[in-house]
Amino acid sequence: MVYATLFTMIFLPIGIVIGWISHETFVTYIKEKAHPFNDIITQNPHPELFDEKGKVIGDDYMALTFDLGYDPEDFEPEDISDT
């Protein structure tokens, strides 16, 4: 009975406080985690990368690059590469 009372009065409040602080720190980290492409996005911002509040949408993005003088009428399936 004495041990249960000591546990309740000492260790339970300490555990609650440590858990609360850890949770707040984790939530802050998740909310403010920078997107890996933030430097590129800030140098060349496109409106479709931002939500209504102006924050970067943290999704995966795909970039398409065309050679100079590329004519879509001359498209061949072999033209596609993963580089």
Contacts in CASP RR format, 6 or more apart in sequence:
PFRMAT RR
TARGET T0000
AUTHOR 0000-0000-0000
METHOD contacts of the structure
MODEL  1
MVYATLFTMIFLPIGIVIGWISHETFVTYIKEKAHPFNDIITQNPHPELF
DEKGKVIGDDYMALTFDLGYDPEDFEPEDISDT
35 41 0 8 1.000
35 56 0 8 1.000
35 58 0 8 1.000
37 61 0 8 1.000
38 56 0 8 1.000
41 49 0 8 1.000
41 56 0 8 1.000
49 56 0 8 1.000
49 57 0 8 1.000
49 61 0 8 1.000
50 56 0 8 1.000
50 57 0 8 1.000
51 57 0 8 1.000
END
